[in-house]
Amino acid sequence: MSKGTRALTRRTLLVGGGAVLGAGLVVGLGAEPAVFGRPPDAPPPGPDILNDASGLSPVKVARHVTVSDSGDAALAALRRELGDAKSAGRPFIASAARHSMGAQSLAHEGTAVTLHQNAAEIDTANELYRVPAGARWIEVIRRLDAAGWSPTVMQSNNDFGVASTFCVNAHGWPVAHGPFGSTVRSLRLLTASGEVVECSREREADLFRATMGGYGLTGVILDLDVAMTRNMLLQPRFETMPAAEFGTRFIEAAKDPVVRMAYGRLDVTLSSFFEEALLVSYRPASEEGTLPEAVGSGFLSRASRYVFREQVGSDAVKSLRWGIETRVAPKLYGGATRNSLLNEPVATLDDGDPSRTDILHEYFVPPERFADFVAACREVIPSSYQDLLNITLRFVADDPDSLLRYATGPRIAAVMLFSQEMSLRAEQDMDRMTRELIERVLALGGTYYLPYRPHATPDQFRRAYPDHARFAAFKRSVDPALTFRSPFWDRYLAEDAAT
Ligand SMILES: Cc1cc2nc3c(=O)[nH]c(=O)nc-3n(C[C@H](O)[C@H](O)[C@H](O)COP(=O)(O)OP(=O)(O)OC[C@H]3O[C@@H](n4cnc5c(N)ncnc54)[C@H](O)[C@@H]3O)c2cc1C
């Protein structure tokens, strides 16, 4: 049974975390551990029902194909599928690992294409690598690592597709960088007319800007040229501080040219909720010599996942975990290569509780308003019915490129993982709480991330992404028949396109 058609229950735990491991006995450095349940009223999995990693997005598709060739063979297959979909008047959407959580990678009664290609060519002279759209990050790291290079920016978790990372414009934790799109030099796109268009900041710039963070609505990316950086050995530094001071301290670390990677965490223990913060920053290690091969999670990291799961409903375990992360981990963890820190899989773990599900949220906060964000979260989250298990903080520099941009200035990205009871009551509570958090973040001049659950109202989406109408109008100009379509388009953008 494929992952997309499988009903994921809490028994299936998606966990990441090598860096975190290295960084602190917690699940996933930005690699958010996630457990997802299937809604009680979902249609049963079947050959024509696809789902995403949430397990909460069952969609009946007309056709599902996987493309594993690269180059001309992939292009021919995609052209054929696109032509068939257009002739039948069906929507068409491309995807890779389908870890977006609101059916952004699916199409009702449409053609869904999964791209899974393993290749990457290194161009040392130009400090870039060329990858097919469906290459997974694990393969990119493997090839770059062997040549002494590393992706300049990638999201946490190496199971995802490179073009997907561009289409959600994901961010990572190397500093001080903008989202992944800032490191993409050019790409080739199969458009709705069946043409292949090369686009970059210099050529077809509007298409490039709309495709970056455009959730597959402008065409199918075929391949990309992406910037790379020398791999290196890094040494962690751990600092704790009052949560209200984190914004200032994080920006200082992100702007320090010696710091190469950085992330933060907040204490989620209810009795001391969001009072203390941890900042972990990595600097080049002084040792010289041959770099070890990139590895993933270590034993301590895997063991820490069990502590992580035991946090559900237990303030004592949350407090224990915070102590491990802030006081024990700094004594245990030493140097690691940049590639090892990035090379974390989404692992599977059985936590034995089918009555709960894990849900990710992410908010982008102006650093100078971080203390207000902490205060808002302290008001909204503990009074809800939800159990917050983790929050990871990262730095994202200004994004001057994409139309649907979330970083209109430097931002602190706050990634939250909640454990949610599988009940109507809990779902309604999560819906309400998400909207309230979005409202509070919008009032601070921040925004929220689009690949997760579609709880935001269309009005909140429009306020969070003010260029939505420009994006929709541009999409309509390059795809007048609206062939590239998903439930994300239907819920948040279709109305714009009609005006
Ligand atoms: C455990 C976990 C950890 C995460 N960590 C991070 C993180 O560190 N930073 C961050 O920013 N985000 C993070 N995310 C969000 C993640 O980046 C997105 O969910 C991403 O889309 C996952 O990649 P995927 O291959 O599963 O994408 P998919 O869900 O398959 O696709 C995502 C979007 O890209 C489009 N797309 C994919 N391939 C193509 C193509 N060839 N042409 C055109 N469109 C295409 C799809 O249509 C869809 O709209 C995380 C998510 C999870 C579940």
The ligand as an SDF file (V2000), in Angstrom:
LIG
                    3D

 53 58  0  0  0  0  0  0  0  0999 V2000
    7.7040   16.5420    9.0880 C   0  0  0  0  0  0  0  0  0  0  0  0
    7.6960   17.8150    8.2700 C   0  0  0  0  0  0  0  0  0  0  0  0
    8.7840   18.6920    8.3630 C   0  0  0  0  0  0  0  0  0  0  0  0
    8.7840   19.8870    7.6290 C   0  0  0  0  0  0  0  0  0  0  0  0
    9.8430   20.7370    7.7510 N   0  0  0  0  0  0  0  0  0  0  0  0
    9.8330   21.9080    7.0810 C   0  0  0  0  0  0  0  0  0  0  0  0
   10.9040   22.8310    7.1690 C   0  0  0  0  0  0  0  0  0  0  0  0
   11.8900   22.5920    7.8310 O   0  0  0  0  0  0  0  0  0  0  0  0
   10.8130   24.0100    6.5120 N   0  0  0  0  0  0  0  0  0  0  0  0
    9.7460   24.3100    5.7350 C   0  0  0  0  0  0  0  0  0  0  0  0
    9.7160   25.4030    5.1680 O   0  0  0  0  0  0  0  0  0  0  0  0
    8.7390   23.4340    5.5710 N   0  0  0  0  0  0  0  0  0  0  0  0
    8.7550   22.2700    6.2350 C   0  0  0  0  0  0  0  0  0  0  0  0
    7.7230   21.3840    6.0740 N   0  0  0  0  0  0  0  0  0  0  0  0
    6.7120   21.6500    5.0730 C   0  0  0  0  0  0  0  0  0  0  0  0
    7.2160   20.9900    3.7570 C   0  0  0  0  0  0  0  0  0  0  0  0
    8.2640   21.7910    3.2570 O   0  0  0  0  0  0  0  0  0  0  0  0
    6.1660   20.9120    2.7020 C   0  0  0  0  0  0  0  0  0  0  0  0
    5.0900   20.1700    3.2010 O   0  0  0  0  0  0  0  0  0  0  0  0
    6.7090   20.2770    1.4030 C   0  0  0  0  0  0  0  0  0  0  0  0
    5.7900   20.4680    0.4280 O   0  0  0  0  0  0  0  0  0  0  0  0
    6.9850   18.8300    1.5200 C   0  0  0  0  0  0  0  0  0  0  0  0
    7.5770   18.3100    0.3150 O   0  0  0  0  0  0  0  0  0  0  0  0
    6.8380   17.1950   -0.5350 P   0  0  0  0  0  0  0  0  0  0  0  0
    7.7970   16.6310   -1.5130 O   0  0  0  0  0  0  0  0  0  0  0  0
    6.1280   16.2630    0.3480 O   0  0  0  0  0  0  0  0  0  0  0  0
    5.7800   18.1420   -1.2850 O   0  0  0  0  0  0  0  0  0  0  0  0
    4.3470   17.7580   -1.9130 P   0  0  0  0  0  0  0  0  0  0  0  0
    3.3540   17.7800   -0.8060 O   0  0  0  0  0  0  0  0  0  0  0  0
    4.4430   16.5500   -2.7660 O   0  0  0  0  0  0  0  0  0  0  0  0
    4.1170   19.0500   -2.8410 O   0  0  0  0  0  0  0  0  0  0  0  0
    4.0790   20.3360   -2.2940 C   0  0  0  0  0  0  0  0  0  0  0  0
    3.5960   21.3480   -3.3460 C   0  0  0  0  0  0  0  0  0  0  0  0
    4.5570   21.4190   -4.4050 O   0  0  0  0  0  0  0  0  0  0  0  0
    3.9060   21.1690   -5.6620 C   0  0  0  0  0  0  0  0  0  0  0  0
    4.8670   20.4520   -6.5150 N   0  0  0  0  0  0  0  0  0  0  0  0
    5.6290   19.3910   -6.1700 C   0  0  0  0  0  0  0  0  0  0  0  0
    6.4190   19.0190   -7.2190 N   0  0  0  0  0  0  0  0  0  0  0  0
    6.1390   19.8570   -8.2340 C   0  0  0  0  0  0  0  0  0  0  0  0
    6.6170   19.9960   -9.5790 C   0  0  0  0  0  0  0  0  0  0  0  0
    7.5550   19.1940  -10.1100 N   0  0  0  0  0  0  0  0  0  0  0  0
    6.0930   20.9930  -10.3510 N   0  0  0  0  0  0  0  0  0  0  0  0
    5.1390   21.8160   -9.8580 C   0  0  0  0  0  0  0  0  0  0  0  0
    4.6450   21.7220   -8.6120 N   0  0  0  0  0  0  0  0  0  0  0  0
    5.1450   20.7640   -7.8030 C   0  0  0  0  0  0  0  0  0  0  0  0
    2.6780   20.3530   -5.3210 C   0  0  0  0  0  0  0  0  0  0  0  0
    1.6600   20.4960   -6.2930 O   0  0  0  0  0  0  0  0  0  0  0  0
    2.2590   20.9520   -3.9710 C   0  0  0  0  0  0  0  0  0  0  0  0
    1.4750   22.1030   -4.1520 O   0  0  0  0  0  0  0  0  0  0  0  0
    7.6980   20.1870    6.7820 C   0  0  0  0  0  0  0  0  0  0  0  0
    6.6320   19.3060    6.6730 C   0  0  0  0  0  0  0  0  0  0  0  0
    6.6110   18.1340    7.4140 C   0  0  0  0  0  0  0  0  0  0  0  0
    5.4430   17.2050    7.2950 C   0  0  0  0  0  0  0  0  0  0  0  0
  1  2  1  0
  2  3  1  0
  2 52  2  0
  3  4  2  0
  4  5  1  0
  4 50  1  0
  5  6  2  0
  6  7  1  0
  6 13  1  0
  7  8  2  0
  7  9  1  0
  9 10  1  0
 10 11  2  0
 10 12  1  0
 12 13  2  0
 13 14  1  0
 14 15  1  0
 14 50  1  0
 15 16  1  0
 16 17  1  0
 16 18  1  0
 18 19  1  0
 18 20  1  0
 20 21  1  0
 20 22  1  0
 22 23  1  0
 23 24  1  0
 24 25  2  0
 24 26  1  0
 24 27  1  0
 27 28  1  0
 28 29  2  0
 28 30  1  0
 28 31  1  0
 31 32  1  0
 32 33  1  0
 33 34  1  0
 33 48  1  0
 34 35  1  0
 35 36  1  0
 35 46  1  0
 36 37  1  0
 36 45  1  0
 37 38  2  0
 38 39  1  0
 39 40  1  0
 39 45  2  0
 40 41  1  0
 40 42  2  0
 42 43  1  0
 43 44  2  0
 44 45  1  0
 46 47  1  0
 46 48  1  0
 48 49  1  0
 50 51  2  0
 51 52  1  0
 52 53  1  0
M  END
$$$$
